[in-house]
Amino acid sequence: MELLRNQIPAEVSRITETLTKAGFEAWIVGGCVRDMLLGRRPKDWDITTNATPEQIQGLFENTFYTNDFGTVGIVNEGAEDESVRIVEATPYRTEGKYSDARRPDSVQFSQHIEDDLKRRDFTINALAYNPATQQLLDLYGGIKDTSAGILRAVGEPEERFAEDALRIMRAIRISAELGFSIEEHTKEAMKQCAGQLARISKERIRDEFIRIVNSQKPMDAVILAQNIGILGYIVPELQKGIDIEQNQAHSFDVFEHNLRSLQHAADKGWGFEVRLAALLHDIGKPASRRWSDEKHDWTFHGHEVVGAKIAKKTLENLKFTRETIDTVSTLVRWHMFFSDPDKITLSAVRRIITNVGRDHIENLVKLRICDRIGTGRPKEQPFRLRKYQAMIEQALRDPISVAMLAVNGKDVMDITGEKAGPRLGWMLHALLEEVLDDPARNTKEYLSQKLLDLHTLSDAELIKLGEAGKEKKDAAEAEDIKDIEKKYFVS
């Protein structure tokens, strides 16, 4: 067990050693032990002990205790590793009945680690490691299940899910995060207790849903949620896409298409908002589907508008932040943007950027890629989409102009005494040529001195320099665009 001890961060070791030196037991417990056995980096650390909350607080300088379950947060100020900035230490405890299927009616502290482990949800989370003695305590076969990749409830699964129905979602989430299968008895109990999820707050459901969407296998997780019978308590609108046949461009029904789009975002390691938008992007199709006798196929006109409204309502129901709701519903609204580079102008591209915002245009393109892969098409980025991406980058780039200079028209007048008129423009373009040749010259000090020289020139001489500056600008712009097109293999 030396291998486990070597994985424990110094901040966590300091806490267990402090408790042990004070005469208390200190076990690292739960998911962090499981993760160490799997060679994964724990995202957080939990300690359980026979010390009371007051005794724990008495041993550490910076703590907080604001709950009914005895958990004390121990703050490690200045820790660079986010996972150890707050380490939770909880007394061994036993719990009373769960009348509301969410939390125990009562909690009693215990002096026995065995009492604490028997109340835990799954065998792989009922592991405890004592760094002082190097003992790994496994009362329920958690080591074997961890090795076999199996998720199994501690004791009778019906009792565990009746205690806290959110454990049903947690089982699905852990399965998706670790790639574990769920033991059949446990899975059957999840089905039987699915209705209890109606008693769980939307905020708790949302938090587990976020982790499911961010997992490595979110598609499998959503399918499992549907099969278990709990998807209706999370995103019921998704179920309406089941068996909704699409047009000939698609290989899958609406439900599977949405899930495959989500999975591609996960496979690419893209962020949460892209993943969530991919899952919801065609959620408006069932309500928009119409048969076209002319095309002899299904049509979904306006499904992106309908879908944006449904996505907004869905996310509001799950108590997401306003920022997430606005971003995801906007991506859903504009995911059908017209992207034929042979028929679209840069001004039209700029309008799309305005609609979704500069910060989200890249995510909109990623969503379009997910949508394409979700249809069953093999190519992620065909030429037209790559060309459109090049146009987006052209539209986003700062144009090469006199606005880039460290001086402006007012500066020219103040420095030279020139009046407003064409000479100001000629001077600025002459300065631009110099800056394009050597960007280091773009300082107010250098350009101010250069303006004094330009001020002495005739109109004809200034026009010649100004025109040379414009030509230099046009050449630089053309070179920038050429580089962008090469980047996307569309030159």
C-alpha positions in Angstrom: 0.0 0.0 0.0 3.0 2.2 -0.2 1.9 3.0 -3.8 -1.2 4.6 -2.4 0.6 6.7 0.2 2.9 8.1 -2.5 -0.1 9.4 -4.4 -1.4 11.5 -1.5 -0.7 15.3 -1.8 1.3 16.9 1.0 -1.6 19.0 2.0 -3.8 15.9 2.6 -1.0 14.1 4.4 -0.6 17.1 6.7 -4.2 16.8 7.7 -4.2 13.0 8.4 -0.9 13.3 10.3 -2.3 16.1 12.4 -5.3 14.1 13.3 -3.2 11.0 14.1 -0.8 12.9 16.3 -3.7 14.2 18.3 -4.8 10.7 19.0 -7.5 10.3 16.4 -8.0 7.9 13.5 -7.8 9.3 10.0 -8.8 7.5 6.8 -8.9 8.7 3.3 -12.2 7.5 2.0 -14.5 7.2 -1.0 -13.9 8.1 -4.6 -10.3 9.4 -4.1 -9.2 5.9 -2.9 -10.9 4.4 -6.0 -9.2 6.8 -8.3 -5.8 6.1 -6.8 -6.3 2.4 -7.4 -7.2 3.2 -11.0 -4.2 5.4 -11.4 -6.5 8.5 -11.9 -5.8 11.8 -10.3 -8.6 12.5 -7.7 -10.6 15.6 -8.2 -11.1 16.1 -4.5 -10.1 14.5 -1.2 -12.3 13.3 1.7 -11.2 12.2 5.1 -13.2 10.4 7.8 -12.2 10.3 11.4 -13.5 9.5 14.9 -12.9 13.1 15.9 -16.0 15.4 16.3 -16.4 18.5 14.2 -15.4 20.7 17.2 -12.2 18.6 17.7 -11.4 18.8 14.0 -11.7 22.5 14.0 -9.6 22.8 17.1 -6.7 21.2 15.3 -6.6 23.5 12.2 -6.3 27.2 11.8 -8.6 27.8 8.8 -11.8 25.8 8.7 -15.6 26.1 8.2 -18.5 24.1 9.4 -21.9 25.0 7.9 -23.8 21.7 7.5 -25.8 19.2 9.5 -23.7 16.2 8.7 -20.5 17.0 10.6 -18.4 17.8 7.6 -15.6 20.3 8.3 -13.9 22.1 5.4 -10.2 22.5 6.0 -8.7 25.3 3.9 -5.2 25.0 2.5 -4.4 28.6 1.6 -2.0 29.1 -1.2 -2.3 25.5 -2.5 -1.7 25.5 -6.3 -3.6 22.3 -6.8 -7.3 23.1 -6.8 -8.2 19.6 -5.6 -6.6 20.2 -2.2 -7.5 23.9 -1.5 -10.4 22.6 0.6 -10.3 19.1 2.1 -13.4 17.8 3.8 -13.1 15.9 7.0 -16.2 14.2 8.4 -16.7 12.2 11.6 -17.7 8.5 11.3 -21.4 8.5 11.3 -24.6 6.5 11.1 -27.8 7.8 9.5 -31.5 7.5 10.3 -34.3 7.0 7.8 -34.5 9.0 4.5 -38.1 10.2 4.6 -37.7 12.5 1.6 -35.4 10.3 -0.5 -32.8 13.0 -0.4 -31.2 13.3 3.1 -31.2 11.4 6.4 -33.7 12.5 9.0 -30.9 12.2 11.6 -27.2 11.7 11.9 -25.2 10.2 14.8 -21.5 10.3 15.1 -19.7 6.9 15.6 -16.3 5.7 16.8 -16.2 2.9 14.2 -15.1 3.3 10.6 -17.2 0.2 9.7 -20.4 2.2 10.6 -19.4 4.9 8.1 -18.6 2.6 5.2 -21.8 0.7 5.3 -23.9 3.8 4.6 -22.0 4.5 1.4 -23.5 4.2 -2.1 -21.3 1.8 -4.2 -18.7 -0.7 -3.3 -16.0 1.2 -5.2 -16.7 4.2 -3.1 -16.8 2.3 0.2 -13.0 1.9 0.3 -10.9 3.5 3.0 -7.1 3.9 3.3 -5.2 4.7 6.5 -1.9 6.4 5.7 -0.6 5.9 9.2 -1.0 2.1 9.2 -1.1 1.7 5.4 -4.2 -0.4 5.8 -6.7 -0.5 2.9 -10.1 -1.4 4.3 -12.5 -3.1 1.9 -15.6 -4.5 3.5 -17.8 -4.9 0.4 -15.5 -6.1 -2.4 -14.8 -2.7 -3.8 -11.2 -3.6 -4.9 -12.5 -6.5 -6.9 -15.3 -4.4 -8.5 -12.8 -1.6 -9.3 -10.5 -4.1 -11.0 -13.4 -5.7 -12.9 -14.9 -2.3 -13.9 -18.2 -3.0 -12.2 -20.5 -0.6 -10.4 -22.4 -2.4 -7.6 -24.4 -0.9 -4.7 -23.4 -1.5 -1.1 -25.8 -4.0 0.5 -29.3 -4.0 -0.9 -29.5 -1.6 -3.8 -33.2 -0.9 -3.3 -32.3 0.5 0.1 -29.4 2.6 -1.2 -31.6 4.2 -3.9 -34.6 4.7 -1.6 -32.3 6.6 0.8 -31.2 9.0 -1.9 -32.7 8.7 -5.4 -29.9 10.9 -6.8 -27.7 7.9 -6.5 -29.4 6.6 -9.6 -28.0 9.5 -11.6 -24.7 9.2 -9.8 -24.5 5.5 -10.9 -25.0 6.5 -14.5 -22.5 9.4 -14.2 -19.8 7.2 -12.7 -20.4 4.5 -15.3 -19.9 7.2 -18.0 -16.8 8.7 -16.4 -15.0 5.5 -15.7 -16.4 3.3 -18.5 -17.8 0.8 -15.9 -20.7 -1.5 -16.4 -23.5 -1.6 -13.8 -24.2 -4.9 -12.0 -27.6 -6.3 -13.0 -29.2 -6.3 -9.5 -28.1 -2.7 -9.1 -29.4 -1.7 -12.5 -32.8 -3.4 -11.8 -33.1 -1.5 -8.5 -32.4 1.7 -10.4 -35.4 1.0 -12.7 -37.6 0.2 -9.7 -36.7 3.3 -7.9 -36.7 5.7 -10.9 -39.9 7.4 -9.8 -38.2 8.6 -6.6 -36.1 11.1 -8.7 -39.2 13.3 -8.9 -38.5 14.2 -5.2 -35.0 15.4 -6.0 -34.3 19.2 -6.5 -33.6 20.4 -10.0 -30.3 21.9 -8.8 -29.0 18.5 -7.6 -30.2 16.9 -10.9 -28.5 19.6 -12.9 -25.2 19.1 -11.1 -25.1 15.4 -11.9 -26.3 16.1 -15.5 -23.4 18.5 -16.0 -21.0 15.8 -15.0 -22.7 13.3 -17.3 -22.4 15.7 -20.3 -18.8 16.3 -19.4 -18.0 12.6 -19.2 -16.1 10.5 -21.7 -19.2 8.6 -22.8 -22.2 10.9 -22.5 -24.1 9.1 -25.3 -24.1 5.8 -23.4 -25.1 7.6 -20.2 -28.1 9.3 -21.9 -29.2 6.0 -23.5 -28.9 4.3 -20.1 -30.9 7.1 -18.4 -33.7 6.5 -21.0 -33.6 2.7 -20.5 -33.7 3.1 -16.8 -36.6 5.4 -17.0 -35.2 8.7 -15.6 -34.5 10.8 -18.7 -38.0 12.3 -18.3 -36.8 13.8 -15.0 -33.8 15.3 -16.6 -34.5 16.4 -20.2 -37.9 15.0 -21.1 -38.0 16.9 -24.4 -35.2 14.7 -25.8 -37.5 11.6 -25.6 -39.8 13.1 -28.2 -37.1 12.5 -30.8 -37.2 8.7 -30.3 -38.4 7.0 -33.5 -38.8 10.4 -35.3 -37.5 9.5 -38.7 -35.6 12.2 -40.6 -35.0 13.0 -44.2 -32.6 11.2 -46.5 -29.6 13.2 -45.4 -29.7 11.5 -42.0 -29.0 7.9 -41.0 -30.5 8.1 -37.5 -33.7 9.2 -35.8 -33.7 12.6 -34.1 -32.9 11.1 -30.7 -29.9 9.2 -31.8 -28.7 12.0 -34.0 -28.6 14.4 -31.0 -26.7 11.8 -28.9 -24.2 11.1 -31.6 -23.6 14.9 -32.0 -23.0 15.1 -28.3 -20.6 12.2 -28.3 -18.5 13.7 -31.1 -18.1 16.8 -29.0 -16.9 14.6 -26.2 -14.6 12.7 -28.4 -13.0 16.0 -29.5 -12.7 17.1 -25.9 -14.8 20.3 -26.6 -16.2 22.3 -23.8 -19.5 22.0 -21.9 -21.5 24.6 -23.8 -20.7 22.9 -27.2 -21.6 19.5 -25.8 -24.9 20.8 -24.4 -25.8 22.6 -27.6 -24.9 19.5 -29.6 -27.3 17.4 -27.4 -30.1 20.0 -27.8 -29.5 21.4 -31.2 -32.3 19.4 -33.0 -34.7 19.3 -30.0 -37.2 21.3 -32.0 -37.4 18.8 -34.9 -40.3 16.7 -33.5 -42.5 19.7 -33.3 -41.4 21.1 -36.7 -41.6 17.9 -38.8 -43.9 18.1 -41.8 -44.2 15.8 -44.8 -43.5 17.3 -48.2 -45.4 15.8 -51.2 -43.1 17.8 -53.4 -39.9 16.4 -52.0 -41.4 13.1 -51.0 -39.5 13.5 -47.7 -39.8 15.0 -44.2 -39.0 18.7 -43.7 -38.1 20.6 -40.5 -38.5 24.2 -41.4 -37.8 26.6 -38.5 -36.8 23.8 -36.2 -33.8 25.9 -35.0 -36.1 28.7 -33.9 -38.5 26.2 -32.1 -35.5 24.4 -30.7 -33.9 27.5 -29.2 -37.2 28.2 -27.3 -37.4 24.6 -26.1 -33.7 24.6 -25.1 -34.1 27.8 -23.1 -37.1 26.4 -21.2 -35.4 23.1 -20.6 -32.3 24.8 -19.1 -34.4 27.2 -17.1 -36.2 24.2 -15.6 -32.8 22.7 -14.6 -31.8 26.1 -12.9 -28.8 26.7 -15.2 -27.2 30.1 -15.0 -28.5 32.8 -17.3 -25.2 32.9 -19.1 -25.3 29.2 -20.0 -29.0 29.5 -21.0 -28.4 32.4 -23.3 -25.2 30.9 -24.9 -26.6 27.4 -25.5 -30.0 28.6 -26.8 -28.2 31.1 -29.1 -26.0 28.3 -30.5 -29.1 26.2 -31.1 -30.9 29.1 -32.7 -28.2 29.8 -35.3 -26.8 26.3 -35.9 -28.4 26.2 -39.4 -26.3 29.2 -40.6 -25.9 29.3 -44.3 -22.3 28.3 -45.1 -21.9 28.1 -48.8 -18.8 30.2 -49.5 -19.7 30.5 -53.2 -22.9 32.3 -52.4 -22.2 34.1 -49.1 -20.4 37.4 -48.6 -18.1 38.6 -45.8 -20.8 41.0 -44.7 -23.2 38.0 -44.2 -20.5 36.2 -42.2 -20.2 39.3 -40.0 -23.9 39.2 -39.4 -23.6 35.7 -38.1 -20.8 36.7 -35.8 -23.0 39.6 -34.6 -25.9 37.1 -33.9 -23.9 34.7 -31.8 -21.1 37.0 -30.6 -17.4 37.0 -31.3 -16.7 34.8 -28.2 -19.1 32.1 -29.5 -18.5 31.9 -33.2 -15.9 29.2 -32.9 -18.3 27.1 -30.8 -21.0 27.6 -33.5 -18.6 26.1 -36.1 -17.8 23.2 -33.7 -21.6 22.6 -33.3 -22.0 22.5 -37.0 -19.2 19.8 -37.2 -20.9 17.8 -34.5 -24.2 18.1 -36.4 -22.6 16.8 -39.5 -20.9 13.8 -37.8 -24.2 13.1 -36.0 -25.9 12.5 -39.4 -23.6 9.5 -40.1 -21.4 11.3 -42.6 -17.8 10.3 -42.5 -16.1 13.7 -43.1 -15.8 16.1 -40.2 -14.9 19.2 -42.2 -15.7 19.2 -45.9 -14.3 21.9 -48.2 -17.3 24.2 -47.9 -17.1 24.3 -44.1 -13.3 24.8 -44.1 -13.8 27.7 -46.6 -16.5 29.2 -44.3 -14.1 29.0 -41.3 -11.5 30.9 -43.4 -14.1 33.6 -44.1 -14.9 33.8 -40.4 -11.3 34.3 -39.5 -11.1 37.0 -42.2 -14.1 38.7 -40.8 -12.7 38.5 -37.2 -9.2 39.8 -38.0 -8.4 43.4 -37.3 -8.2 45.1 -40.6 -4.9 46.7 -41.7 -5.6 50.4 -41.5 -4.3 53.7 -40.1 -6.4 52.9 -37.0 -3.5 50.6 -36.1 -1.1 53.6 -35.7 0.0 55.0 -32.4 -1.2 58.4 -33.6 -4.5 59.6 -35.1 -5.8 62.5 -37.1 -6.0 64.8 -34.0 -2.4 64.0 -33.2 -1.4 65.0 -36.7 -3.1 68.4 -36.3 -1.7 68.9 -32.8 1.9 68.0 -33.8 2.1 69.7 -37.3 -0.5 72.4 -37.1 -2.2 71.0 -40.2 -5.8 71.7 -40.7 -8.4 69.0 -41.4 -8.2 67.9 -45.0 -6.7 65.3 -47.4 -3.1 66.0 -46.3 -3.9 64.3 -43.0 -4.9 61.1 -44.7 -1.8 61.1 -47.0 0.4 61.6 -43.9 -1.3 58.7 -42.0 -0.9 56.4 -44.9 2.7 57.3 -45.3 3.2 56.5 -41.6 1.4 53.2 -42.2 3.9 52.1 -44.9 6.7 52.6 -42.4 5.0 50.7 -39.7 4.2 47.8 -42.0 7.9 47.7 -43.0 9.0 47.7 -39.3 6.2 47.3 -36.6 8.8 48.5 -34.0 8.4 52.0 -35.4 4.7 52.2 -34.2 5.4 54.4 -31.2 4.1 57.9 -30.7 7.6 59.2 -30.2 8.9 58.0 -33.5 5.8 58.8 -35.5 5.6 62.3 -34.1 9.1 63.0 -35.3 8.3 61.6 -38.7 5.2 63.8 -38.9 7.3 66.9 -38.6 9.3 65.7 -41.6 6.2 64.9 -43.6 4.7 68.3 -42.8 7.4 70.0 -44.9 6.5 68.1 -48.1 4.4 69.3 -50.9 1.0 67.9 -51.7 2.4 66.0 -54.7 5.1 64.4 -52.6 2.6 63.5 -49.8 0.2 62.0 -52.4 3.0 59.8 -53.7 3.9 58.6 -50.2 0.3 58.1 -49.3 -0.5 56.0 -52.3 2.6 53.9 -51.6 1.2 53.3 -48.1 -2.2 52.2 -49.5 -0.5 49.8 -51.9 1.5 48.3 -49.0 -1.7 47.9 -47.0 -3.5 46.1 -49.8 -0.5 43.8 -50.3 -0.3 43.0 -46.6 -4.0 42.3 -46.4 -3.8 40.0 -49.4 -0.9 38.1 -47.8 -2.9 37.8 -44.5 -5.9 36.3 -46.4 -3.6 33.9 -48.3 -2.2 32.7 -45.0 -5.7 32.1 -43.6 -6.7 30.2 -46.7 -3.6 28.0 -46.4 -4.4 27.3 -42.7 -7.8 25.8 -43.8 -6.5 24.1 -46.9 -8.7 26.2 -49.2 -6.1 28.2 -51.1 
